[in-house]
Amino acid sequence: MRDVLSQILRWWEAGERFGLATVVGTFRSAPRPPGASMAVLGEEVVGSVSGGCVEGAVYELAREVVATGRPVLQRYGVSDDDAFSVGLTCGGIIDVLVEPVSRQAFPELGEIAASVRRQEPVAVATVMSGPGRVGARRVTWPARASGSLGPARLDAAVDDDARGMLAQGLTGVRRYGAEGERRLDDLAVFVHSFAPPPRMLVFGAIDFAAAVARIGKFLGYHVVVCDARPVFATAKRFPEADEVVVKWPHDYLSTAHIDGRTVICVLTHDPKFDVPLLEVALRTSAGYVGAMGSRRTHEDRLARLREAGLTEDEVARLRSPIGLDLGARTPEETAVSIAAELIQLRWGGSGRALTDTSGRIHGREPAGEGA
């Protein structure tokens, strides 16, 4: 819904009634992830749920849902031999929840949009199927909640799970009993997390950092570039960065907010900067810590880190030399190799050419994350 939020908010504010289709489940090579949305108002359409495979059918279903006022959970699977049949040519399966939306049906939409603009975490939980009321919705913030899915115990269980999912940036389905029992799966609830974007901290105000900042922004990170040298660490040199900080890297990192989604890229390859910085970085909860440099620089860096007292487990967290082996030479190519490693680690890919692999391409859950 994030991609279509600005448009549907305008419809909502104007008092329109429209259909909102959201991917709530994916199987095998699904073209779009859970949370992908498409909205329909009359003959106007924004967003996508399948990249084109089933958009026509979803459009018609959305118009029906607006007319009846009743939400529908629809599954779209593999198309058959008929070239004009509705299905996913990629061989995947998606579950799509289509809901009627208006100011009356979804009174919290304005608050959700405001939270997204402020980068305030918020999760929207919607009953997909089961003994509850399909389409019932609860909106959960870190310290408050609005709406109800039914019994108070169910609301409490969903709030707890939604806040945990927000902390990890997860969107997906959770199952409960009719009264919120966690060991039952009668009732399916889709939890759509709108967490602030993950942070990418880039240290070293060099040309490679500018390229990494660009690709980090493209991938959806909140990008911070940090360097102790004010002549190099300027907003003009790093226009894509959300923040440019002039400070000793290890001092900045010692006070920065770090979580499991944070990416740390150390591009200084200067011991007086990167060793104190990595001492701090490798002891944080950051999901990725990478450092640029030659093999010789890497071995020297490891020796210095061990001398500084880091354990073997801490040292083993370091991704160095940074990036996948793509034969990169230029700053832009190096940035692509770093981005490729981030994607590979998140989704558990092999890093090999798809030509040399077999089996499904998409459909994996992020490494270490549940659906």
DOVEX-243053 format. One record per residue (C-alpha): residue in three letters; x, y, z. Coordinates in nm, 2 decimals. Layout:
N
SELUM	ala	X	Y	Z
...
//
This chain:
371
SELUM	met	0.00	0.00	0.00
SELUM	arg	0.30	0.23	0.05
SELUM	asp	0.34	0.27	-0.33
SELUM	val	-0.03	0.38	-0.38
SELUM	leu	-0.08	0.56	-0.05
SELUM	ser	-0.06	0.92	-0.18
SELUM	gln	-0.32	0.85	-0.45
SELUM	ile	-0.57	0.66	-0.24
SELUM	leu	-0.53	0.92	0.04
SELUM	arg	-0.66	1.18	-0.21
SELUM	trp	-0.96	0.96	-0.30
SELUM	trp	-1.02	0.89	0.07
SELUM	glu	-1.01	1.26	0.16
SELUM	ala	-1.25	1.34	-0.13
SELUM	gly	-1.50	1.10	0.02
SELUM	glu	-1.47	0.84	-0.26
SELUM	arg	-1.54	0.47	-0.22
SELUM	phe	-1.28	0.26	-0.40
SELUM	gly	-1.14	-0.10	-0.41
SELUM	leu	-0.80	-0.18	-0.26
SELUM	ala	-0.64	-0.52	-0.36
SELUM	thr	-0.34	-0.63	-0.15
SELUM	val	-0.12	-0.94	-0.20
SELUM	val	-0.14	-1.12	0.13
SELUM	gly	0.02	-1.45	0.04
SELUM	thr	0.27	-1.58	-0.21
SELUM	phe	0.38	-1.92	-0.32
SELUM	arg	0.66	-2.03	-0.55
SELUM	ser	0.76	-1.77	-0.81
SELUM	ala	0.52	-1.50	-0.72
SELUM	pro	0.59	-1.18	-0.91
SELUM	arg	0.51	-0.93	-0.63
SELUM	pro	0.57	-0.96	-0.25
SELUM	pro	0.31	-0.95	0.02
SELUM	gly	0.19	-0.60	0.07
SELUM	ala	0.20	-0.51	-0.30
SELUM	ser	-0.13	-0.32	-0.37
SELUM	met	-0.35	-0.20	-0.65
SELUM	ala	-0.64	0.05	-0.60
SELUM	val	-0.94	0.09	-0.83
SELUM	leu	-1.18	0.39	-0.85
SELUM	gly	-1.41	0.36	-1.15
SELUM	glu	-1.19	0.32	-1.45
SELUM	glu	-0.88	0.46	-1.28
SELUM	val	-0.62	0.21	-1.15
SELUM	val	-0.30	0.27	-0.95
SELUM	gly	-0.04	0.01	-0.84
SELUM	ser	0.00	-0.36	-0.93
SELUM	val	-0.04	-0.69	-0.76
SELUM	ser	0.12	-0.92	-1.02
SELUM	gly	0.32	-0.71	-1.28
SELUM	gly	0.04	-0.75	-1.53
SELUM	cys	-0.06	-1.12	-1.51
SELUM	val	-0.39	-1.09	-1.33
SELUM	glu	-0.45	-0.72	-1.31
SELUM	gly	-0.76	-0.73	-1.54
SELUM	ala	-0.93	-0.99	-1.32
SELUM	val	-0.84	-0.80	-1.00
SELUM	tyr	-0.97	-0.48	-1.16
SELUM	glu	-1.31	-0.65	-1.22
SELUM	leu	-1.32	-0.80	-0.87
SELUM	ala	-1.24	-0.47	-0.71
SELUM	arg	-1.53	-0.30	-0.89
SELUM	glu	-1.76	-0.59	-0.77
SELUM	val	-1.63	-0.54	-0.41
SELUM	val	-1.70	-0.17	-0.42
SELUM	ala	-2.06	-0.24	-0.54
SELUM	thr	-2.13	-0.51	-0.28
SELUM	gly	-1.93	-0.36	0.01
SELUM	arg	-1.80	-0.71	0.10
SELUM	pro	-1.43	-0.79	0.10
SELUM	val	-1.31	-1.10	-0.09
SELUM	leu	-1.00	-1.32	-0.06
SELUM	gln	-0.91	-1.45	-0.40
SELUM	arg	-0.64	-1.69	-0.51
SELUM	tyr	-0.47	-1.67	-0.85
SELUM	gly	-0.25	-1.96	-0.96
SELUM	val	-0.08	-2.11	-1.27
SELUM	ser	-0.26	-2.03	-1.60
SELUM	asp	-0.35	-2.33	-1.81
SELUM	asp	-0.29	-2.40	-2.18
SELUM	asp	-0.55	-2.13	-2.28
SELUM	ala	-0.34	-1.82	-2.35
SELUM	phe	-0.64	-1.60	-2.25
SELUM	ser	-0.70	-1.76	-1.91
SELUM	val	-0.64	-1.58	-1.59
SELUM	gly	-0.33	-1.69	-1.41
SELUM	leu	0.04	-1.63	-1.34
SELUM	thr	0.27	-1.72	-1.63
SELUM	cys	0.56	-1.73	-1.38
SELUM	gly	0.41	-2.05	-1.23
SELUM	gly	0.35	-1.89	-0.89
SELUM	ile	0.04	-1.84	-0.67
SELUM	ile	-0.08	-1.53	-0.50
SELUM	asp	-0.36	-1.47	-0.25
SELUM	val	-0.52	-1.12	-0.30
SELUM	leu	-0.75	-0.96	-0.04
SELUM	val	-0.98	-0.70	-0.21
SELUM	glu	-1.15	-0.46	0.02
SELUM	pro	-1.39	-0.16	-0.02
SELUM	val	-1.23	0.15	0.12
SELUM	ser	-1.39	0.48	0.22
SELUM	arg	-1.37	0.72	0.51
SELUM	gln	-1.64	0.53	0.69
SELUM	ala	-1.50	0.18	0.62
SELUM	phe	-1.13	0.28	0.69
SELUM	pro	-1.13	0.58	0.93
SELUM	glu	-0.77	0.52	1.03
SELUM	leu	-0.62	0.57	0.68
SELUM	gly	-0.54	0.94	0.74
SELUM	glu	-0.35	0.86	1.06
SELUM	ile	-0.17	0.57	0.88
SELUM	ala	-0.06	0.81	0.60
SELUM	ala	0.06	1.07	0.85
SELUM	ser	0.26	0.80	1.04
SELUM	val	0.42	0.68	0.71
SELUM	arg	0.52	1.04	0.63
SELUM	arg	0.68	1.09	0.97
SELUM	gln	0.85	0.75	0.94
SELUM	glu	0.66	0.64	1.25
SELUM	pro	0.62	0.26	1.27
SELUM	val	0.26	0.15	1.22
SELUM	ala	0.11	-0.19	1.13
SELUM	val	-0.23	-0.27	0.98
SELUM	ala	-0.38	-0.61	1.07
SELUM	thr	-0.67	-0.74	0.86
SELUM	val	-0.87	-1.06	0.90
SELUM	met	-0.83	-1.26	0.58
SELUM	ser	-1.03	-1.58	0.66
SELUM	gly	-1.17	-1.79	0.95
SELUM	pro	-1.44	-1.75	1.21
SELUM	gly	-1.38	-1.37	1.25
SELUM	arg	-1.53	-1.10	1.03
SELUM	val	-1.33	-1.09	0.70
SELUM	gly	-1.20	-0.74	0.65
SELUM	ala	-1.20	-0.65	1.02
SELUM	arg	-0.90	-0.42	1.08
SELUM	arg	-0.68	-0.32	1.37
SELUM	val	-0.41	-0.05	1.34
SELUM	thr	-0.12	-0.09	1.58
SELUM	trp	0.15	0.17	1.67
SELUM	pro	0.43	0.11	1.92
SELUM	ala	0.23	0.26	2.21
SELUM	arg	-0.13	0.26	2.10
SELUM	ala	-0.39	0.08	1.87
SELUM	ser	-0.72	0.15	1.70
SELUM	gly	-1.00	-0.06	1.57
SELUM	ser	-1.08	-0.42	1.66
SELUM	leu	-1.07	-0.77	1.51
SELUM	gly	-1.32	-0.90	1.76
SELUM	pro	-1.24	-1.05	2.10
SELUM	ala	-1.00	-0.85	2.33
SELUM	arg	-0.77	-1.14	2.36
SELUM	leu	-0.73	-1.16	1.98
SELUM	asp	-0.66	-0.78	1.96
SELUM	ala	-0.39	-0.82	2.23
SELUM	ala	-0.22	-1.11	2.06
SELUM	val	-0.22	-0.93	1.72
SELUM	asp	-0.08	-0.61	1.88
SELUM	asp	0.20	-0.81	2.04
SELUM	asp	0.29	-0.98	1.71
SELUM	ala	0.25	-0.66	1.50
SELUM	arg	0.49	-0.47	1.72
SELUM	gly	0.74	-0.75	1.69
SELUM	met	0.70	-0.76	1.31
SELUM	leu	0.74	-0.38	1.30
SELUM	ala	1.08	-0.41	1.49
SELUM	gln	1.20	-0.64	1.21
SELUM	gly	1.03	-0.47	0.92
SELUM	leu	0.82	-0.79	0.84
SELUM	thr	0.49	-0.82	0.66
SELUM	gly	0.30	-1.14	0.65
SELUM	val	0.03	-1.37	0.78
SELUM	arg	-0.02	-1.47	1.14
SELUM	arg	-0.27	-1.74	1.25
SELUM	tyr	-0.47	-1.76	1.57
SELUM	gly	-0.77	-1.93	1.73
SELUM	ala	-1.10	-1.74	1.73
SELUM	glu	-1.02	-1.59	2.07
SELUM	gly	-0.66	-1.52	1.99
SELUM	glu	-0.51	-1.86	2.09
SELUM	arg	-0.16	-1.88	1.95
SELUM	arg	-0.15	-2.26	1.91
SELUM	leu	-0.45	-2.27	1.68
SELUM	asp	-0.48	-2.16	1.32
SELUM	asp	-0.85	-2.12	1.26
SELUM	leu	-0.82	-1.75	1.18
SELUM	ala	-0.57	-1.59	0.94
SELUM	val	-0.47	-1.23	0.99
SELUM	phe	-0.26	-1.03	0.74
SELUM	val	-0.02	-0.79	0.92
SELUM	his	0.11	-0.51	0.69
SELUM	ser	0.41	-0.34	0.85
SELUM	phe	0.50	0.02	0.76
SELUM	ala	0.83	0.03	0.94
SELUM	pro	1.08	0.32	0.88
SELUM	pro	1.32	0.24	0.60
SELUM	pro	1.63	0.04	0.71
SELUM	arg	1.95	0.25	0.75
SELUM	met	2.26	0.23	0.54
SELUM	leu	2.56	0.39	0.71
SELUM	val	2.84	0.47	0.46
SELUM	phe	3.18	0.57	0.61
SELUM	gly	3.44	0.75	0.40
SELUM	ala	3.35	1.04	0.18
SELUM	ile	3.51	0.91	-0.14
SELUM	asp	3.38	0.85	-0.49
SELUM	phe	3.30	0.49	-0.41
SELUM	ala	3.08	0.62	-0.12
SELUM	ala	2.88	0.85	-0.36
SELUM	ala	2.80	0.55	-0.58
SELUM	val	2.71	0.33	-0.28
SELUM	ala	2.48	0.61	-0.15
SELUM	arg	2.30	0.63	-0.48
SELUM	ile	2.24	0.26	-0.50
SELUM	gly	2.15	0.24	-0.13
SELUM	lys	1.88	0.51	-0.19
SELUM	phe	1.76	0.32	-0.49
SELUM	leu	1.71	0.01	-0.28
SELUM	gly	1.51	0.20	-0.02
SELUM	tyr	1.76	0.26	0.25
SELUM	his	1.78	0.58	0.46
SELUM	val	2.14	0.66	0.37
SELUM	val	2.39	0.84	0.60
SELUM	val	2.74	0.93	0.48
SELUM	cys	2.99	1.01	0.75
SELUM	asp	3.35	1.13	0.74
SELUM	ala	3.57	1.33	0.98
SELUM	arg	3.69	1.56	0.70
SELUM	pro	3.45	1.86	0.64
SELUM	val	3.60	1.95	0.30
SELUM	phe	3.49	1.61	0.16
SELUM	ala	3.17	1.54	0.37
SELUM	thr	2.93	1.78	0.20
SELUM	ala	2.58	1.76	0.09
SELUM	lys	2.68	1.88	-0.26
SELUM	arg	2.91	1.58	-0.31
SELUM	phe	2.65	1.34	-0.18
SELUM	pro	2.31	1.47	-0.31
SELUM	glu	2.14	1.12	-0.28
SELUM	ala	2.23	1.08	0.09
SELUM	asp	1.96	1.16	0.35
SELUM	glu	2.22	1.28	0.59
SELUM	val	2.59	1.38	0.56
SELUM	val	2.77	1.38	0.90
SELUM	val	3.10	1.54	0.98
SELUM	lys	3.24	1.34	1.27
SELUM	trp	3.49	1.08	1.35
SELUM	pro	3.33	0.76	1.23
SELUM	his	3.36	0.56	1.55
SELUM	asp	3.23	0.85	1.76
SELUM	tyr	2.93	0.88	1.53
SELUM	leu	2.86	0.51	1.53
SELUM	ser	2.88	0.49	1.91
SELUM	thr	2.57	0.70	1.94
SELUM	ala	2.38	0.60	1.62
SELUM	his	2.06	0.40	1.63
SELUM	ile	2.15	0.05	1.51
SELUM	asp	1.92	-0.25	1.46
SELUM	gly	1.92	-0.58	1.28
SELUM	arg	1.82	-0.42	0.95
SELUM	thr	2.11	-0.17	0.96
SELUM	val	2.38	-0.19	0.69
SELUM	ile	2.73	-0.06	0.77
SELUM	cys	2.97	0.00	0.47
SELUM	val	3.32	0.10	0.57
SELUM	leu	3.49	0.24	0.26
SELUM	thr	3.78	0.44	0.43
SELUM	his	4.05	0.17	0.39
SELUM	asp	4.26	0.37	0.63
SELUM	pro	4.36	0.20	0.95
SELUM	lys	4.33	0.52	1.17
SELUM	phe	3.96	0.54	1.06
SELUM	asp	3.84	0.19	0.99
SELUM	val	3.99	-0.01	1.28
SELUM	pro	3.84	0.20	1.56
SELUM	leu	3.52	0.21	1.35
SELUM	leu	3.50	-0.16	1.30
SELUM	glu	3.57	-0.22	1.68
SELUM	val	3.24	-0.05	1.74
SELUM	ala	3.06	-0.18	1.43
SELUM	leu	3.13	-0.55	1.49
SELUM	arg	2.99	-0.53	1.84
SELUM	thr	2.66	-0.38	1.73
SELUM	ser	2.34	-0.56	1.62
SELUM	ala	2.38	-0.44	1.26
SELUM	gly	2.27	-0.70	1.01
SELUM	tyr	2.56	-0.63	0.78
SELUM	val	2.91	-0.50	0.83
SELUM	gly	3.13	-0.47	0.52
SELUM	ala	3.47	-0.31	0.46
SELUM	met	3.65	-0.22	0.14
SELUM	gly	4.01	-0.30	0.07
SELUM	ser	4.26	-0.54	-0.09
SELUM	arg	4.33	-0.89	0.05
SELUM	arg	4.64	-0.75	0.20
SELUM	thr	4.45	-0.47	0.36
SELUM	his	4.19	-0.72	0.49
SELUM	glu	4.46	-0.94	0.66
SELUM	asp	4.62	-0.64	0.82
SELUM	arg	4.28	-0.52	0.94
SELUM	leu	4.20	-0.85	1.09
SELUM	ala	4.53	-0.86	1.28
SELUM	arg	4.46	-0.51	1.42
SELUM	leu	4.11	-0.60	1.52
SELUM	arg	4.23	-0.91	1.71
SELUM	glu	4.50	-0.70	1.88
SELUM	ala	4.22	-0.46	1.99
SELUM	gly	4.05	-0.75	2.17
SELUM	leu	3.77	-0.85	1.93
SELUM	thr	3.67	-1.22	1.96
SELUM	glu	3.68	-1.46	1.66
SELUM	asp	3.30	-1.46	1.65
SELUM	glu	3.30	-1.08	1.63
SELUM	val	3.57	-1.08	1.36
SELUM	ala	3.38	-1.34	1.16
SELUM	arg	3.09	-1.10	1.11
SELUM	leu	3.30	-0.88	0.89
SELUM	arg	3.23	-0.90	0.51
SELUM	ser	3.56	-0.81	0.36
SELUM	pro	3.66	-0.75	0.09
SELUM	ile	3.31	-0.60	0.06
SELUM	gly	3.07	-0.72	-0.21
SELUM	leu	3.02	-1.01	-0.45
SELUM	asp	3.28	-1.12	-0.70
SELUM	leu	3.15	-0.95	-1.02
SELUM	gly	3.49	-0.83	-1.14
SELUM	ala	3.39	-0.47	-1.05
SELUM	arg	3.64	-0.19	-1.12
SELUM	thr	3.46	0.15	-1.12
SELUM	pro	3.28	0.30	-0.82
SELUM	glu	2.95	0.23	-0.98
SELUM	glu	3.03	-0.13	-1.05
SELUM	thr	3.16	-0.17	-0.70
SELUM	ala	2.83	-0.03	-0.56
SELUM	val	2.64	-0.29	-0.77
SELUM	ser	2.86	-0.57	-0.62
SELUM	ile	2.78	-0.44	-0.27
SELUM	ala	2.41	-0.42	-0.35
SELUM	ala	2.42	-0.77	-0.49
SELUM	glu	2.57	-0.90	-0.17
SELUM	leu	2.30	-0.73	0.04
SELUM	ile	2.03	-0.88	-0.17
SELUM	gln	2.19	-1.22	-0.17
SELUM	leu	2.23	-1.23	0.20
SELUM	arg	1.87	-1.11	0.26
SELUM	trp	1.70	-1.36	0.04
SELUM	gly	1.95	-1.65	0.07
SELUM	gly	2.04	-1.66	-0.30
SELUM	ser	2.34	-1.86	-0.43
SELUM	gly	2.50	-1.56	-0.61
SELUM	arg	2.54	-1.78	-0.92
SELUM	ala	2.41	-1.70	-1.27
SELUM	leu	2.04	-1.80	-1.30
SELUM	thr	2.13	-1.97	-1.62
SELUM	asp	2.34	-2.22	-1.42
SELUM	thr	2.07	-2.29	-1.16
SELUM	ser	1.74	-2.48	-1.17
SELUM	gly	1.42	-2.47	-0.97
SELUM	arg	1.21	-2.17	-0.87
SELUM	ile	1.36	-1.82	-0.89
SELUM	his	1.14	-1.63	-0.64
SELUM	gly	0.94	-1.71	-0.34
SELUM	arg	1.20	-1.75	-0.07
SELUM	glu	1.14	-1.57	0.26
SELUM	pro	1.41	-1.32	0.37
SELUM	ala	1.69	-1.51	0.55
SELUM	gly	1.60	-1.56	0.91
SELUM	glu	1.25	-1.42	0.87
SELUM	gly	0.91	-1.60	0.89
SELUM	ala	0.60	-1.56	0.68
//
